[in-house]
């Protein structure tokens, strides 16, 4: 009976150790900062998020039309607006909530994301003589 109790005791110690490791991971630097990538259809949105994670910063890719509530739920320290195949002047152009610029955190626009940023903040987007 004593041997059985000792065996169970060692399993409890192992489970306790695992639980403590998980708790430590939750409070690591990976969890204290996050970047939200809003995806406008770019082929490289997941690559951007992966490169951020490689820097030990949590990142998540959300669709361009994610609600501000969902974006806020990740407590981001920054937002990246990805590229995409559209122009902001297309009839079916993907448009994020303009209030994303009112969250008080840095926003980086890449390709279409930059077009959206300029357009949403009242600027003009003009075509270049040559496409990329």
C-alpha positions in Angstrom: 0.0 0.0 0.0 2.9 2.4 0.9 4.6 1.6 -2.5 1.3 2.4 -4.3 1.0 5.7 -2.5 4.6 6.5 -3.3 4.0 5.8 -7.0 1.0 8.0 -7.1 2.9 10.7 -5.2 5.6 10.8 -7.8 3.0 11.1 -10.6 1.4 14.0 -8.7 4.8 15.7 -8.5 5.3 15.2 -12.2 1.9 16.6 -13.0 2.5 19.5 -10.7 5.8 20.2 -12.4 4.1 20.2 -15.9 1.4 22.6 -14.6 4.0 25.0 -13.2 5.9 24.9 -16.6 2.6 25.8 -18.4 2.0 28.6 -16.0 5.5 29.9 -16.5 5.0 29.8 -20.3 1.8 31.9 -20.0 3.8 34.6 -18.2 6.8 34.5 -20.5 7.7 37.4 -22.8 6.0 35.6 -25.7 2.6 36.4 -24.1 3.3 39.9 -22.8 3.5 41.5 -26.3 1.4 40.7 -29.4 1.1 41.9 -32.9 -2.1 41.5 -34.9 -1.7 41.0 -38.7 -4.9 42.0 -40.6 -5.0 39.9 -43.7 -6.2 41.6 -46.9 -5.5 38.6 -49.0 -1.7 38.6 -49.2 0.1 35.3 -49.8 2.7 36.2 -47.2 0.5 37.1 -44.1 1.4 33.8 -42.4 5.1 34.4 -43.2 4.9 37.8 -41.5 3.3 36.3 -38.4 5.9 33.5 -38.3 8.8 36.0 -38.6 7.3 38.0 -35.7 7.0 34.8 -33.6 10.6 33.9 -34.3 11.4 37.1 -32.4 9.5 35.6 -29.4 6.6 38.0 -29.8 3.1 36.4 -30.1 1.3 37.2 -33.4 -2.0 36.3 -34.8 -3.4 36.7 -38.3 -7.0 37.9 -38.4 -9.2 38.6 -41.4 -9.3 42.3 -42.6 -12.9 42.6 -41.3 -12.1 41.5 -37.7 -14.0 43.5 -35.2 -12.2 46.1 -33.0 -13.3 44.0 -30.1 -11.5 40.9 -31.4 -8.4 42.9 -32.2 -8.4 44.4 -28.7 -8.8 40.9 -27.2 -5.2 40.2 -28.2 -3.9 43.4 -26.4 -1.6 44.2 -29.4 1.3 46.5 -29.2 1.1 47.0 -32.9 -0.9 46.1 -36.0 0.3 45.1 -39.5 -2.0 45.6 -42.4 -1.0 43.1 -45.0 -1.0 43.4 -48.8 -3.5 42.0 -51.2 -4.5 41.9 -54.8 -7.0 44.8 -54.6 -7.0 48.5 -55.0 -8.8 50.7 -52.5 -10.8 52.0 -55.5 -12.1 48.6 -56.5 -15.9 48.2 -56.0 -15.3 45.1 -53.8 -12.1 46.4 -52.1 -11.6 44.8 -48.6 -11.9 47.6 -46.0 -11.1 47.2 -42.4 -12.7 49.3 -39.6 -11.1 52.8 -39.8 -11.2 53.0 -36.0 -8.2 50.6 -36.0 -6.1 53.9 -36.3 -7.7 55.2 -33.0 -6.4 52.3 -30.8 -3.3 54.3 -29.9 -0.8 51.8 -31.2 1.5 51.8 -34.2 0.1 50.5 -37.5 2.3 49.4 -40.4 0.8 49.1 -43.8 2.4 46.9 -46.5 1.3 47.2 -50.1 -2.5 47.2 -50.1 -2.4 47.7 -46.3 -0.6 51.0 -47.0 -3.1 52.0 -49.6 -5.9 51.3 -47.2 -4.2 53.4 -44.5 -3.8 56.4 -46.9 -7.4 56.1 -48.1 -8.9 55.6 -44.6 -7.0 58.6 -43.3 -8.2 60.9 -46.1 -5.2 60.7 -48.5 -5.2 59.9 -52.2 -3.8 56.8 -53.8 -2.7 57.3 -57.3 -1.5 54.7 -59.8 2.2 54.6 -60.7 3.4 54.6 -64.3 4.4 50.9 -63.9 3.0 48.2 -61.6 5.3 46.3 -59.3 
